Amino acid sequence: MDNEVMTNEENYAFDVAGYLHIPGVLSQEEVAALNEALDAIGESEMLLGGDSPHRELFRDLLVQPKLVWYLNQIVGHGFRLDQAPRLLGQREGEVGAPLGGGDEPRNPSLAYRIQQDRRSCQGVKAVWALEDVEEGDGGFVVVQASHKSNVETPDDLATGVDDMGLLVQPALKAGDLFLVAEPTLQGVRPWKDEPKRLLSYWYAARAAIQSNPVGPYSETESLPGWADEATPAQKAVMYVPGYKGSSPPPVLNTDGEETWVEEDSTIVHPSIYMRDPDSGIDEKEFYFWDLNGYLVVRGLMDEQWLAEANEAVDKFQDRIVVGEELARGSVSQAGTGRPLLPGLLDLPDPYNAPFRRMIAHPAVVQRMNWMGGSGYRMGGATVFCAVEGTSGHSLHDGNEPMTPSRGYAFKNGRSYAETVTITWQLRDVEPGLGGFACVPGSHKTQYSMPRGIRTCDDAMGLVVQPVMKAGDVLFFMDGGCTHGALVWKNPIPRRGVLIKYQSKNVNWGGGVLDPQDRWGDMVEDMTEEQFAVMRGPERDGRHRTVPRLVVEDGQVFVSYDAEGDSYASKLRRKPGEKRGT
C-alpha cells in the first residue's frame, strides 16, 4: 500500500482477467493462528459470531487493511459483506458443481462496471490462502476474462464435460490474497489429494442486492398495512430487500392480458432476438472467441495440403528476408531478427496453390462472416520462418487506447471484429517453445498495457501461448487483442502462414488517399484547410500523422507534424492561403 492507488499493472490484471493475485498479505504467524482457530472451531460458518474466543481473528480479517484498500478501489467506498466467510469446497455438493458466474445473461447486482476510469465491481470474493495450493492441486478454479463475457456459458464448460482449455487453477502460497469478481466464471473442482484451506469472504457494492442475511429479519415479512387485501401479483412487487421473500424475489409474468406469479424463480427477461439454428455458428467457438479474442480451429489442413505448402517454403528458402529484432527491450524475449517469406500468393505455379486455397477457404468464410460480417478483404500471405533463437515480438495493440479501425464490439448477437488475422500452422507449435502469444480478454480492457506485459518479462500469469498442431488455424483480433510472439526455442523452424483481413467498414492500409487522386479538379485552388478534409479513408495508425484542423481565436488552420507525412509538401501554407500560391 505504498502507492495511493492500485498500479496500472494491478488495474490491468483485474480488468483483463477478472481476478487479482496479491501475494504475502498475511504473515506466517497470522496464517498459523487462523489455522489453529479453524482446527478448534471445525467447519462452522459462524466464524464472525458466537462466543468463540477465536472470532476476533476472523473479524480482523473481515476488514484487513490491505483488503480494504483494494476493495475501496475495485468495489467502491461503502462496500459491505454479503455472505458469511466460509472455507471453499467444504459445503456438500460444492465440489464439482457447475461453475457460477459469467456475464451473460447479465446480472447487474454482480456485474463489473467501468466507464471513464470509474469502476465498481458489484461483487468481489476475497479468497485467503491458509495453505499452499500448487498448480494441479485442483480446488478453486476461474475462467479468465469471463466477467465481461457477452456469450452464455456453454453447458459443457459449466459442468466440466469440456473445460475448453479455459480453466485456471490459481497457484497460491499460504498468506496470499486472491480477489475475484463475482461475475467471473468460477467454481470448485475435485481436489487432487486432500482439500486445501481457502477462506472466502464475499463482498458487495453498497447498493447491490445479492442475497439475504442470516439474521432475524430474513424470515420476517415487511409489507404495508393493506397487504391482506392485495392480490398475489401486487404483493410480489412489495418485497423489501433483506426480508423474507426477497431472495430470490417473486417472478411476475403476463400474456398482455393477465398477470400472475410464476411457481419457480426462473428469471423472465425477454431478448429482442432469437438464436438462429441455421446460422452455421458453433456456440462454443463463439463463446471462446468473444471471451478470449482468439480462436484455434483444429485440423483444417490435410497431410497432402501440408506437404505441398511445406514443399513450397522449402523451394524458396532463398527469398526469406530476415527482418529486425522485435523484442523492443525485453530481456526474456531478446534474440535474432525475424525471418519472413512474403509474396506466397505470387509464387510461380504450382507453388502458389496451397496458399491461394487458404484465402477464401469455406472454414475461413464461414467464420469471418460471423466474426465481422461479409465484405472483408485480405492483404497478402507471408510465412513466419523463425529459427531457434529468433526474438519474440513485443506484445502490442489491445483495446487501449481505442482504435475503431481495429477494435471489437458485440451487439445484438453479432461479433464486430474490424480486423482479423489468420495463421495457418504448417508445423506443430509446442508448449513453452515460443510462437504466437496473447492476453485473453484484453480486447475489452480499458487500462493501458503494463510494460511487463509488453515485454513478457513480467507476464503476471496473463499471457497465453496457444499449443497447436500442423494443420490447425489460428484466428485472432488483430488490433483488438493484445498479441505478439514469444522467442522461438524450438530447433525445428517455425512455419505459420499469416493472412490479414480487414472489414469493409474501415481502412487499414491502401486505397485512394491523395485528395487530387480522389477528387481530381474539384480540389484545385482549395485552401490548405479545405484540402485537408478531402483525403480518402486512411489507415487509423497510432503513430501516423494526418492533417488536423485546429481552431484558435476563431480561425481554422491545419496543424500536424509534417515529417514523414504524405501531405507535407502540399500543406505548409498560411491559414486560408490557396494551394499553389
C-alpha positions in Angstrom: 0.0 0.0 0.0 2.9 2.3 -0.6 1.0 3.8 -3.5 -2.1 5.9 -3.2 -3.9 3.9 -5.8 -3.5 0.5 -7.5 -0.8 0.3 -10.0 -1.5 0.2 -13.7 -0.4 -3.5 -13.6 -2.9 -4.3 -11.0 -5.7 -2.4 -12.7 -4.8 -4.1 -16.0 -4.7 -7.6 -14.5 -8.1 -7.3 -12.7 -9.7 -5.6 -15.7 -8.5 -8.1 -18.2 -8.8 -11.3 -16.1 -11.5 -10.6 -13.6 -9.2 -11.5 -10.7 -6.0 -10.3 -8.9 -3.4 -12.3 -7.0 -1.8 -10.4 -4.1 1.0 -12.4 -2.6 2.1 -12.4 1.0 -0.6 -10.3 2.6 -0.7 -12.3 5.9 2.3 -13.3 7.9 3.0 -16.9 8.6 2.2 -16.2 12.3 -1.3 -14.9 11.2 -1.8 -17.9 9.0 -0.9 -20.3 11.8 -3.3 -18.5 14.2 -6.2 -18.8 11.7 -5.5 -22.4 11.1 -5.4 -23.2 14.8 -8.7 -21.4 15.2 -10.3 -23.4 12.4 -9.0 -26.6 13.9 -10.7 -25.6 17.2 -14.0 -24.4 15.6 -14.4 -27.0 12.9 -16.3 -26.3 9.7 -18.8 -23.9 11.3 -19.9 -21.0 9.1 -20.4 -18.8 12.1 -16.8 -17.6 12.2 -17.7 -14.0 12.8 -20.3 -14.6 15.6 -21.0 -16.8 18.6 -18.9 -16.8 21.8 -15.9 -18.4 20.3 -12.6 -16.9 21.6 -11.3 -17.1 18.0 -13.9 -15.0 16.4 -11.8 -11.8 16.6 -9.3 -13.3 14.2 -12.0 -13.7 11.5 -13.4 -10.3 12.3 -10.0 -8.7 11.9 -9.7 -10.5 8.6 -13.1 -9.0 7.5 -11.5 -5.5 7.4 -7.9 -6.4 7.0 -6.2 -3.1 5.9 -4.7 -4.2 2.6 -8.0 -5.9 1.7 -10.0 -2.7 2.5 -7.5 -0.7 0.4 -8.1 -2.8 -2.6 -11.9 -3.1 -2.2 -12.3 0.7 -2.0 -10.8 0.9 -5.4 -12.4 -2.2 -7.0 -15.9 -2.2 -5.4 -16.0 1.4 -4.3 -16.5 3.1 -1.0 -19.3 1.8 1.1 -18.7 -1.9 0.2 -20.2 -4.5 2.5 -20.0 -8.2 3.3 -22.8 -10.0 1.5 -22.2 -13.6 2.6 -20.5 -15.0 5.7 -17.0 -16.3 5.4 -16.5 -20.0 4.7 -14.0 -22.5 3.5 -14.3 -23.1 -0.2 -15.2 -26.6 -1.2 -16.5 -27.6 2.3 -20.2 -27.5 1.6 -22.0 -30.6 0.5 -22.3 -30.7 -3.3 -20.0 -27.7 -3.8 -17.1 -29.7 -5.3 -17.8 -30.5 -8.9 -20.9 -28.4 -9.1 -21.5 -26.3 -12.2 -19.4 -23.2 -12.5 -21.1 -20.0 -11.4 -20.7 -16.5 -12.9 -20.2 -15.5 -16.5 -21.7 -12.2 -17.5 -24.3 -13.5 -19.9 -27.1 -13.3 -19.2 -26.1 -10.2 -17.2 -26.8 -10.0 -13.5 -26.4 -6.3 -12.7 -26.2 -6.9 -9.0 -23.0 -8.8 -9.6 -21.7 -7.1 -12.7 -18.3 -5.5 -13.4 -18.8 -1.8 -14.4 -16.3 0.7 -15.6 -16.6 3.9 -17.5 -14.2 6.8 -17.8 -11.8 5.3 -15.2 -14.6 5.0 -12.7 -15.0 1.4 -11.6 -17.4 -0.5 -9.4 -17.4 -4.3 -9.3 -20.7 -5.0 -7.7 -19.5 -8.3 -6.1 -16.0 -9.5 -5.2 -14.9 -12.7 -3.5 -11.8 -12.3 -1.3 -10.1 -15.7 -1.0 -7.4 -16.1 1.7 -5.0 -19.0 1.2 -4.3 -20.6 4.5 -2.3 -23.4 2.9 -0.1 -23.7 -0.2 -2.0 -24.6 -3.3 0.3 -25.8 -6.1 -0.6 -25.9 -9.8 -2.5 -29.1 -10.4 -3.8 -29.5 -6.9 -7.4 -28.8 -8.0 -10.0 -27.0 -6.0 -10.8 -23.4 -6.8 -10.9 -22.6 -10.5 -11.7 -19.5 -12.6 -12.1 -18.7 -16.3 -10.0 -15.7 -17.3 -11.9 -12.7 -18.8 -15.4 -14.3 -18.3 -16.5 -11.3 -16.1 -17.1 -9.5 -19.4 -18.5 -12.4 -21.5 -21.1 -11.4 -24.0 -22.0 -15.1 -24.7 -23.8 -17.5 -22.5 -21.6 -20.1 -20.9 -21.7 -23.4 -22.8 -23.2 -26.2 -20.6 -20.2 -28.4 -21.2 -17.8 -25.8 -19.8 -20.0 -25.1 -16.8 -20.5 -28.8 -15.9 -16.9 -29.8 -16.5 -17.6 -32.1 -19.5 -15.2 -29.9 -21.6 -13.0 -27.3 -20.0 -12.2 -26.0 -23.5 -8.7 -25.2 -22.2 -10.0 -22.2 -20.3 -9.9 -23.2 -16.6 -7.3 -21.5 -14.5 -6.5 -23.1 -11.1 -4.6 -20.4 -9.1 -1.4 -21.4 -7.5 -1.3 -19.8 -4.1 1.0 -19.6 -1.1 -0.2 -19.5 2.5 -0.9 -15.8 3.3 -1.8 -14.8 -0.3 -5.0 -12.9 -1.1 -6.9 -13.7 -4.3 -9.6 -11.2 -5.3 -12.1 -12.4 -7.9 -15.0 -10.5 -9.5 -18.2 -12.4 -8.8 -19.3 -12.3 -12.5 -16.1 -14.2 -13.3 -16.9 -17.8 -14.1 -15.7 -19.8 -11.1 -16.2 -22.9 -9.0 -14.6 -25.8 -7.1 -13.3 -28.8 -9.0 -12.2 -32.0 -7.2 -9.0 -31.8 -5.2 -6.1 -33.9 -6.3 -5.4 -35.1 -2.8 -6.6 -33.5 0.5 -8.7 -30.3 0.4 -6.7 -27.1 0.9 -7.9 -24.3 3.2 -9.1 -21.4 1.1 -11.2 -19.0 3.3 -13.6 -16.8 1.3 -15.3 -13.5 2.2 -18.0 -12.3 -0.3 -18.3 -8.5 -0.6 -20.9 -6.4 -2.4 -21.2 -2.8 -3.5 -23.2 -0.5 -1.3 -26.5 -0.7 -3.1 -26.2 -4.2 -4.7 -28.9 -6.6 -3.8 -27.5 -10.1 -3.9 -28.5 -12.5 -1.1 -30.5 -12.5 2.2 -28.7 -12.2 5.5 -28.8 -14.9 8.2 -30.2 -12.5 10.8 -33.6 -12.4 12.3 -35.2 -10.3 9.7 -34.5 -12.8 6.9 -37.7 -14.8 7.9 -39.9 -11.8 8.6 -42.3 -10.3 6.1 -42.3 -6.5 5.7 -45.4 -5.5 3.9 -47.8 -2.4 4.1 -50.9 -2.5 6.1 -53.2 -3.2 3.1 -51.2 -6.2 2.0 -54.0 -8.5 3.2 -56.3 -7.1 0.6 -53.6 -7.2 -2.2 -53.6 -9.8 -5.0 -50.6 -12.1 -5.2 -49.3 -10.1 -8.1 -49.5 -6.9 -6.1 -47.7 -8.5 -3.1 -45.0 -9.6 -5.5 -43.9 -6.1 -6.1 -43.9 -5.0 -2.5 -41.0 -7.0 -1.1 -38.2 -5.3 0.8 -34.6 -6.4 0.4 -33.3 -8.4 3.3 -36.7 -9.7 4.4 -38.4 -13.0 3.7 -39.4 -13.4 0.1 -36.8 -11.1 -1.3 -34.1 -13.6 -2.2 -35.0 -14.7 -4.8 -37.8 -12.2 -5.3 -41.2 -13.3 -6.7 -41.4 -13.6 -10.5 -44.2 -11.9 -12.2 -45.3 -12.8 -15.8 -48.0 -11.8 -18.1 -49.5 -12.6 -21.5 -50.6 -9.0 -22.0 -54.0 -9.7 -20.7 -53.4 -11.3 -17.2 -50.6 -11.1 -14.7 -49.5 -14.0 -12.5 -46.8 -15.1 -10.1 -44.6 -17.9 -11.5 -44.2 -21.0 -9.4 -40.4 -21.0 -9.7 -37.8 -18.3 -9.5 -36.5 -18.6 -13.1 -35.8 -15.1 -14.3 -38.1 -13.7 -17.0 -36.1 -11.3 -19.1 -37.0 -11.4 -22.8 -34.5 -10.8 -25.5 -35.3 -9.0 -28.7 -33.5 -11.6 -30.8 -33.6 -15.4 -31.0 -30.9 -17.9 -31.8 -30.7 -18.9 -35.5 -30.2 -22.7 -35.8 -29.2 -22.1 -39.5 -26.5 -19.5 -38.8 -23.7 -22.0 -39.0 -22.2 -20.7 -35.8 -20.7 -23.1 -33.4 -21.8 -21.7 -30.0 -18.6 -23.0 -28.2 -16.4 -21.3 -30.8 -18.4 -18.0 -30.5 -18.0 -18.2 -26.7 -14.3 -18.8 -26.9 -13.8 -16.0 -29.5 -15.8 -13.4 -27.5 -14.1 -14.4 -24.3 -10.5 -14.5 -25.4 -10.1 -12.5 -28.6 -8.7 -15.5 -30.5 -9.8 -19.0 -31.7 -8.0 -22.1 -32.8 -9.7 -24.3 -35.3 -8.2 -27.8 -35.4 -7.1 -29.9 -38.3 -8.3 -27.8 -41.3 -5.3 -28.9 -43.5 -4.8 -32.5 -44.5 -1.5 -34.2 -44.9 -1.2 -33.6 -48.7 -2.0 -29.9 -48.3 0.6 -29.5 -45.6 3.2 -31.4 -47.7 2.6 -29.1 -50.6 2.8 -25.9 -48.6 6.0 -27.0 -46.8 7.5 -28.1 -50.1 6.9 -24.5 -51.5 8.5 -23.0 -48.5 11.5 -25.3 -48.9 11.7 -24.4 -52.5 12.0 -20.7 -52.0 14.3 -20.5 -48.9 16.4 -18.0 -50.8 13.6 -15.5 -50.7 13.4 -15.4 -46.9 14.1 -12.0 -45.5 15.5 -11.6 -42.0 13.9 -8.5 -40.5 14.7 -6.6 -37.4 14.8 -7.8 -33.8 11.4 -7.2 -32.4 11.8 -7.8 -28.6 11.7 -4.0 -28.1 14.0 -4.1 -25.0 12.6 -7.3 -23.5 15.1 -9.3 -21.5 13.2 -12.6 -21.8 12.3 -12.3 -25.5 15.6 -11.0 -26.9 17.1 -12.8 -29.9 17.9 -12.5 -33.6 15.9 -10.9 -36.3 12.6 -12.4 -37.6 12.8 -14.4 -40.9 9.9 -14.0 -43.2 9.0 -15.4 -46.6 6.5 -12.9 -48.2 4.6 -13.0 -51.5 3.2 -16.5 -51.2 0.3 -15.8 -53.4 2.6 -14.6 -56.2 4.9 -17.7 -56.3 5.1 -19.5 -59.6 2.8 -22.4 -60.3 2.2 -24.8 -58.8 3.8 -23.5 -55.6 1.2 -20.7 -55.0 -1.7 -23.2 -55.0 -1.6 -24.3 -51.3 -1.6 -20.7 -50.2 -4.3 -19.5 -52.5 -6.5 -22.2 -51.2 -6.3 -20.5 -47.8 -7.6 -17.0 -48.5 -11.3 -17.9 -49.2 -11.5 -21.4 -47.7 -15.0 -22.3 -46.6 -13.9 -22.6 -43.0 -12.5 -19.1 -43.2 -15.5 -17.6 -44.9 -17.9 -19.3 -42.6 -16.1 -17.8 -39.5 -15.2 -14.5 -41.0 -18.9 -13.9 -41.8 -19.8 -14.2 -38.1 -16.7 -12.6 -36.7 -17.0 -9.4 -38.6 -19.6 -9.6 -41.3 -19.2 -10.0 -45.0 -17.3 -7.6 -47.3 -13.9 -8.1 -45.7 -10.7 -8.0 -47.7 -7.3 -9.7 -47.2 -3.8 -8.3 -47.6 -1.4 -11.0 -48.8 0.2 -14.0 -47.3 3.5 -14.4 -45.5 5.2 -17.3 -43.8 6.9 -16.9 -40.4 10.1 -18.9 -40.6 11.6 -18.3 -37.1 14.6 -20.4 -36.2 15.9 -21.3 -32.8 16.8 -18.0 -31.0 14.6 -15.7 -33.2 13.5 -12.9 -30.9 10.0 -12.6 -29.6 7.7 -9.8 -30.9 6.8 -7.5 -28.1 3.1 -7.7 -27.3 1.2 -4.9 -28.9 -2.3 -3.5 -29.6 -5.3 -4.2 -27.4 -8.3 -2.1 -26.7 -6.5 0.8 -25.0 -6.3 3.3 -26.4 -9.3 2.5 -28.6 -8.7 2.3 -32.3 -12.0 1.9 -34.1 -10.5 0.5 -37.3 -9.0 -2.4 -35.3 -11.5 -2.8 -32.5 -14.1 -5.3 -31.3 -17.7 -4.9 -30.2 -20.5 -7.2 -29.6 -24.1 -6.0 -30.1 -27.4 -7.7 -30.7 -25.9 -11.1 -31.0 -23.2 -10.2 -33.6 -19.4 -10.0 -33.3 -17.9 -6.9 -34.9 -14.2 -7.6 -35.2 -12.8 -5.0 -37.6 -9.5 -6.7 -38.2 -9.0 -10.5 -38.1 -5.6 -12.1 -38.7 -5.4 -15.8 -39.5 -2.3 -18.0 -39.2 -2.2 -21.4 -40.8 0.1 -23.7 -38.9 2.4 -25.7 -41.2 4.3 -27.2 -38.2 3.5 -28.0 -34.6 3.7 -25.2 -32.1 4.9 -27.0 -28.9 4.1 -25.8 -25.3 6.7 -23.4 -24.0 8.8 -23.2 -27.2 7.6 -19.9 -28.5 5.4 -18.5 -31.2 2.1 -16.6 -31.1 1.1 -15.3 -27.7 -1.7 -13.1 -26.5 -3.6 -11.8 -23.4 -7.0 -13.4 -23.4 -9.7 -10.8 -22.7 -7.5 -7.8 -23.5 -9.8 -6.8 -26.4 -12.1 -5.5 -23.7 -9.7 -3.7 -21.3 -9.8 0.0 -20.6 -6.4 0.2 -19.0 -3.1 0.7 -20.8 -0.8 -2.3 -21.1 1.9 -2.6 -18.4 5.4 -2.7 -19.6 5.9 -6.2 -18.1 3.1 -7.5 -20.3 4.5 -5.8 -23.4 8.0 -7.3 -22.8 6.7 -10.5 -21.2 9.4 -10.0 -18.5 6.5 -9.9 -16.0 3.6 -11.6 -17.7 1.5 -11.7 -14.4 0.1 -15.1 -15.4 -2.0 -13.4 -18.1 -0.1 -14.2 -21.3 -1.0 -17.4 -23.1 0.8 -19.2 -25.9 -1.7 -21.5 -27.6 -0.4 -25.0 -28.4 -1.2 -26.0 -32.0 -0.6 -28.9 -34.4 0.3 -28.7 -38.0 -2.9 -28.1 -39.9 -4.5 -26.0 -37.2 -5.7 -22.5 -38.0 -5.5 -19.5 -35.5 -7.9 -16.6 -35.8 -7.2 -13.5 -33.6 -8.5 -9.9 -33.3 -5.5 -8.1 -34.8 -5.6 -4.7 -33.0 -8.3 -5.7 -30.6 -6.5 -8.5 -28.7 -3.1 -7.8 -27.2 -0.8 -10.1 -29.1 2.8 -10.8 -30.2 5.2 -13.7 -30.2 7.5 -15.4 -27.7 11.1 -16.1 -28.5 11.4 -19.3 -30.7 13.1 -22.0 -28.7 12.4 -25.0 -30.9 15.3 -26.3 -33.0 12.7 -27.0 -35.7 12.0 -23.7 -37.5 8.5 -22.2 -37.1 6.2 -22.2 -40.1 3.0 -20.2 -39.9 1.2 -18.6 -42.9 -0.2 -15.2 -41.8 -3.0 -13.6 -43.7 -4.7 -10.4 -42.5 -8.3 -9.5 -43.1 -9.9 -6.0 -42.7 -13.6 -5.3 -42.6 -15.4 -3.3 -45.2 -16.0 -0.6 -42.6 -12.6 0.9 -42.1 -9.2 1.2 -43.8 -6.1 -0.4 -42.5 -3.9 0.5 -45.5 -4.1 1.2 -49.2 -6.8 2.8 -51.3 -7.1 6.2 -52.9 -5.8 8.6 -50.3 -4.5 11.7 -52.0 -7.2 14.4 -52.4 -6.2 15.0 -56.0 -6.4 11.4 -56.9 -9.7 11.0 -55.1 -11.4 14.2 -56.4 -9.5 15.4 -59.4 -10.1 19.0 -60.4 -12.6 19.5 -57.6 -9.8 20.2 -55.2 -8.0 22.7 -57.4 -7.4 26.1 -55.7 -8.7 24.9 -52.3 -7.2 26.4 -49.2 -4.9 24.2 -47.0 -7.8 23.7 -44.6 -10.2 22.7 -47.3 -7.7 20.4 -48.9 -7.0 18.7 -45.6 -10.5 17.3 -45.3 -10.6 15.9 -48.8 -8.5 12.8 -48.1 -9.6 9.3 -48.7 -10.0 6.9 -45.7 -6.6 6.4 -44.2 -5.1 3.8 -42.1 -6.0 4.6 -38.5 -2.5 4.0 -37.3 -1.5 5.0 -33.8 1.7 6.9 -34.9 0.7 8.2 -38.3 0.3 11.9 -38.6 -2.5 13.4 -40.6 -3.7 16.9 -41.1 -5.7 18.2 -38.1 -8.0 21.2 -38.1 -7.4 23.4 -35.1 -9.5 26.5 -34.1 -7.7 29.4 -32.4 -9.1 32.8 -32.0 -12.0 31.9 -34.2 -9.7 30.9 -37.1 -9.3 27.4 -38.5 -5.8 26.2 -39.6 -4.0 22.9 -40.2 -1.7 21.5 -37.6 0.4 18.4 -37.8 3.9 17.1 -37.8 4.9 17.3 -41.4 7.8 14.9 -41.1 7.0 11.7 -42.9 3.5 12.7 -43.8 2.5 12.3 -47.4 0.9 15.8 -47.5 4.0 17.5 -46.1 4.9 19.2 -49.4 1.4 20.2 -50.1 0.2 21.6 -46.8 2.6 24.1 -45.5 0.8 27.3 -46.1 -0.7 30.1 -44.1 -4.3 29.7 -42.9 -6.7 30.5 -45.7 -4.0 30.6 -48.3 -4.8 29.0 -51.7 -2.9 25.9 -52.8 -0.3 26.8 -55.4 0.4 30.3 -54.1 
